[in-house]
Amino acid sequence: MTTEHEVRAAPRGQRILRGARLIFTPLSFLVIAFVIWQARASIAEMVRGGVWQYLLFALLLWVLSNVIAPLVSVQIFRAGGAMLAYRVALHIHASRLPAKYLPGGIWHSVGRANDYLELGYGMRQVGRYFMIENFLIIATTLTLSAGIVAPLVTLPELRLILRWGPLLLGAALLVFPALLLLLTHGRERIGVAAYLGGVGASCAYWLVVGLAFATYIAAFHELGLATDVVQTAAVYIFSWCFGYLALFAPQGIGVSELISGYLLADDRRAVLLLFLLGFRLLVLAGDLVSWGLALVLRWQWKGWIGRKHPLAEKQG
């Protein structure tokens, strides 16, 4: 139930975010164009040196991850007692993808928050959504990857933590609804079935993301990595999480690559680092393809999201 305070707060938040929204897309594409221009030589080298079928499959997997990601949003809102249609969640997620590349690394979330407010959700609902989303990101990535990357770590104490950590995080994922209810003295209730659906969707998303990275790495035979597909995928998910936690590094750039390089290679880290940075270019391409497909769907299937505007359909 939206409170009177939330009704008053929502327009204020909408005005602030609507102003930022005006510069999101043009500024995003300026940054993207600059990145592509700066990396044009690396892009050409990557395309020449890699097996193009693997690179194409990795690109398609990344696009698939952008199709799965909105399912997490749908389930989180449902867990909080609100409805969000998948087609609306998909449009919001895909249309805001260019904002990921703005300096700061938070603008994709800011843009989505603005869209949720325009749909009529209260500030409290949106805040709770992002709290649960961030918890799921950290808990699922580490649960899925820490135990698998543990054998690649040379420090015994850290290896022990990584082996047992996923069990604790997995337990935390399962008991989170009860823990939240306890910590808020009964004020915050979330539906267990929908929440577990969000956990499942989040796991599916990260498995596809990890497989996309492993496929990309497999395209370059000259790397000669000793890790198998599962370990390579887990390394990316694990290193991405720590890059995400490194607030000083937008999108974790540099941090994720250094951790991946440490875990995947002992003697060729400098060479591997270039390929790891190259994966960000593939991610950029996948995000642009997803963004373009969302625009095509909106143009071809008028009303696939709403009658007049993609955000005009008010949720129940």
Buried (B, 14 or more C-beta within 10 A) or exposed (E): EBEEEBEEBBEEBBEEBEEBBEEBBEBBBEBBEEBBEEBEEBBEBBEEBBEEEBBBBBBBBBBBBBBBBBBBBBBBBBBBEBEBBEBBBBBBBBBBBBBBBBEEBBBBBBBBBBBBBBBBBBBBBBEBBBEBBEBBBBBBBBBBBBBBBBEBBEEEEEBEBBBEBBEBBBEBBBEBBEEBBEEEEEEBEBBEEBBBBBBBBBBBBBBBBBBBBBBBBBBBEEBEBEBEBEBBBBBBBBBBBBBBEBEEBBBBEBBBBBBBBBBBBEEBBEEBBEBBBBBBBBBBBBBBBBBEBBEEBBEEEEEBBBEEEBBEBEEE
